Amino acid sequence: MKSIASTSIIGLSIIITALLFSGAYKNRNEKNNTISVTGLGEKDFVSDLIVWSGWFSKKNLVMKDAYAELDKDRESIKNYLISKGIKDNQIIFSAVDINKEFDYSYDNNGNQRSSVFTGYRLTQNVQIESNEVNKIEDISRQVTELINSGIEFYSNQPQYYYTKLSKLKIEMIAEATKDALTRAKSIAENGNGNLGKLKNANMGVFQIVAQNSSEEYSWGGSFNTTSKRKTASITVKLDYEVE
């Protein structure tokens, strides 16, 4: 009986081992019979939305007087922008920021000795958002006219955006997928095989950089807003069976 049991166990072990090797061989072949390709979709475009902002400030020992001076500058800035063709509802002024400023004196050891109040510094931002990209771009370059009129105005660099980005992204995904399929077919044909069904698809990172620039791509995705002319790109990774 003991001999029969041992023989049965050995036989069962052989069967299990054969099945395991068979499964491993099958999985290995399945893995080897897969092509992984990456396709690229790329589009050049011109921004159709510009956001430009700047800020101005006034300082006075009396807060009421500082407000009056700031109000005068705000009205001058508004009239200037309207005279350049900007609509009233496109000009957005922020709330006024108030800071107390002091002059400090220190001893030879660097310890503060005293402080003297020098006045209230009032600061306000103005922002313009428009689809008239070229017009706003030109105005941002002419802002020295405000400075020459006696207004302490500081201009920020315009930011450029694209309002049809969702549609553009869909077109790029289609282009990247087509590119990956072409690559997969070429690999399969050169290997004397036939391309089978799609097993898996993954979309890569969406990138927007300035056109014809050396701007670096980021693993988390780049989104350039400082250039009017941009290049968007996306990758798609596809896994196909090979027959």
C-alpha positions in Angstrom: 0.0 0.0 0.0 2.8 2.4 1.0 4.5 1.7 -2.4 1.3 2.4 -4.3 0.8 5.7 -2.4 4.4 6.8 -3.1 4.0 6.0 -6.8 0.7 8.0 -6.9 2.3 11.0 -5.3 5.3 11.0 -7.6 3.0 10.7 -10.6 0.8 13.6 -9.4 3.9 15.7 -8.9 5.1 15.0 -12.4 1.7 16.1 -13.8 1.6 19.3 -11.7 5.2 20.2 -12.7 4.4 19.6 -16.4 1.4 21.9 -16.1 3.4 24.6 -14.4 6.1 24.5 -17.1 3.4 24.5 -19.8 1.7 27.5 -18.3 5.1 29.4 -17.9 6.0 28.6 -21.5 2.6 29.8 -22.7 2.8 33.0 -20.7 6.3 33.6 -22.0 5.2 33.1 -25.6 2.2 35.4 -25.0 4.6 38.1 -23.7 7.0 37.6 -26.6 4.2 37.8 -29.1 3.3 41.4 -28.1 4.5 44.6 -29.7 4.7 47.8 -27.6 4.9 51.0 -29.6 4.7 54.7 -28.8 3.1 57.2 -31.2 3.5 61.0 -31.2 0.9 63.7 -31.9 2.1 67.2 -32.4 0.4 70.5 -33.3 1.6 74.1 -33.7 -1.0 76.8 -32.8 -1.3 80.5 -32.1 -2.9 81.7 -28.8 -6.3 83.2 -29.1 -6.6 84.7 -25.5 -4.3 87.1 -23.7 -4.2 88.1 -20.1 -2.2 91.2 -19.2 -1.9 92.9 -15.8 0.0 95.6 -14.0 0.0 97.4 -10.7 0.4 100.9 -9.4 0.9 102.4 -6.0 0.8 105.6 -3.9 2.4 106.5 -0.6 1.4 109.1 1.9 1.6 109.8 5.7 -2.2 110.2 5.7 -4.2 107.2 4.5 -7.1 109.4 3.2 -4.7 111.3 1.0 -3.0 108.1 -0.2 -6.5 106.9 -1.3 -7.3 110.1 -3.1 -4.0 110.0 -5.0 -4.5 106.3 -5.9 -8.1 107.0 -7.1 -6.7 109.7 -9.4 -4.2 107.3 -10.9 -6.8 104.6 -11.3 -9.0 106.9 -13.2 -6.1 108.1 -15.4 -5.2 104.4 -16.2 -8.7 103.5 -17.0 -9.2 106.5 -19.4 -5.8 105.6 -21.0 -6.8 102.0 -21.7 -10.3 103.0 -23.0 -8.6 105.5 -25.3 -6.6 102.6 -26.7 -9.7 100.7 -27.7 -10.2 98.5 -24.6 -13.8 98.1 -23.4 -14.7 99.3 -19.9 -16.0 95.8 -18.9 -12.6 94.3 -19.9 -10.7 96.4 -17.3 -10.7 94.7 -13.9 -9.2 96.5 -10.8 -8.4 94.4 -7.7 -9.0 95.4 -4.1 -6.6 97.9 -2.7 -3.7 96.5 -0.7 -2.5 98.6 2.3 0.9 98.4 4.0 2.4 100.5 6.7 6.1 101.3 6.0 8.8 102.2 8.4 12.5 103.3 8.4 14.6 101.3 10.9 17.8 102.2 12.7 20.3 99.7 14.1 23.2 99.8 16.6 26.7 98.5 15.8 25.6 95.0 16.9 22.8 94.9 14.3 20.1 95.2 16.9 17.1 97.4 16.1 17.2 100.7 17.9 14.2 102.5 16.7 11.6 102.7 13.9 10.0 105.7 12.2 6.6 105.5 10.4 7.1 106.8 6.9 3.6 106.4 5.5 0.9 104.2 4.1 1.7 102.3 0.9 -1.5 101.6 -1.2 -1.2 99.2 -4.1 -3.8 98.1 -6.7 -3.7 95.7 -9.6 -5.4 96.0 -13.0 -6.0 93.1 -15.4 -7.2 92.8 -18.9 -8.4 89.6 -20.5 -9.2 89.7 -24.2 -9.3 87.7 -27.5 -7.8 90.7 -29.3 -4.3 89.3 -28.7 -2.3 91.7 -31.0 -4.0 94.8 -29.7 -3.4 94.1 -26.0 0.1 93.0 -26.8 0.9 96.3 -28.4 -0.7 98.2 -25.5 1.5 96.3 -23.0 4.6 97.6 -24.9 3.3 101.2 -24.9 2.7 101.4 -21.2 5.7 103.8 -20.8 3.3 106.5 -21.8 1.6 106.1 -18.4 4.9 106.3 -16.6 5.9 109.5 -18.6 2.6 111.0 -17.4 3.7 110.7 -13.8 1.9 107.4 -12.8 4.0 104.8 -11.0 2.9 101.9 -13.1 4.5 98.5 -13.4 3.6 96.1 -16.2 3.7 92.4 -16.0 4.5 90.1 -18.9 1.4 89.1 -20.9 0.2 85.5 -20.5 -1.1 83.6 -23.6 -3.7 80.9 -23.7 -5.7 78.9 -26.2 -9.5 78.5 -25.7 -9.9 75.4 -28.0 -7.4 73.3 -26.2 -9.8 70.4 -25.6 -10.5 70.0 -29.3 -6.9 70.3 -30.1 -6.0 67.6 -27.6 -8.5 65.1 -29.1 -7.0 65.7 -32.6 -3.5 65.1 -31.2 -4.5 61.8 -29.5 -6.0 60.6 -32.8 -2.7 61.6 -34.6 -0.6 59.9 -32.0 -2.7 56.7 -32.1 -2.4 56.6 -35.9 1.4 57.1 -35.7 1.7 54.2 -33.2 -0.4 51.9 -35.4 1.8 52.6 -38.4 4.9 51.8 -36.3 3.3 48.6 -35.0 2.4 47.4 -38.6 5.9 48.1 -39.8 7.5 46.1 -37.0 5.1 43.2 -37.5 5.6 43.1 -41.3 9.4 43.3 -41.0 9.3 40.4 -38.5 7.2 38.3 -40.9 4.2 38.5 -38.6 0.7 39.9 -38.7 -0.6 42.5 -36.3 -3.3 41.2 -34.0 -5.8 42.9 -31.7 -5.0 45.9 -29.5 -4.4 44.7 -25.9 -3.7 47.9 -24.1 -3.5 51.7 -24.6 -2.0 54.4 -22.4 -1.9 58.1 -23.0 1.4 59.9 -22.1 2.0 63.4 -20.7 0.5 66.5 -22.5 3.1 69.2 -23.2 2.9 72.8 -24.4 6.1 74.6 -25.2 7.1 77.7 -27.2 7.6 77.1 -30.9 11.1 76.6 -32.1 12.5 76.8 -28.6 14.9 74.8 -26.5 12.3 74.7 -23.7 12.6 71.5 -21.7 9.8 68.9 -21.4 8.7 68.0 -17.9 7.7 64.6 -16.6 4.6 66.2 -15.1 3.8 68.1 -18.2 4.8 71.6 -19.4 2.3 74.4 -20.0 3.9 77.5 -21.5 2.0 80.8 -21.1 4.7 83.3 -22.0 4.7 82.6 -25.8 2.0 83.5 -28.3 3.1 80.8 -30.7 3.2 77.3 -29.1 3.7 73.7 -29.9 1.6 71.0 -28.2 2.5 67.3 -28.1 1.3 64.1 -26.6 2.3 60.5 -26.7 0.2 57.3 -26.8 1.6 53.9 -26.0 -0.2 50.9 -27.6 0.3 47.1 -27.0 -0.6 44.8 -29.9 -0.7 41.0 -30.3 1.4 39.6 -33.1 0.0 36.5 -35.0 
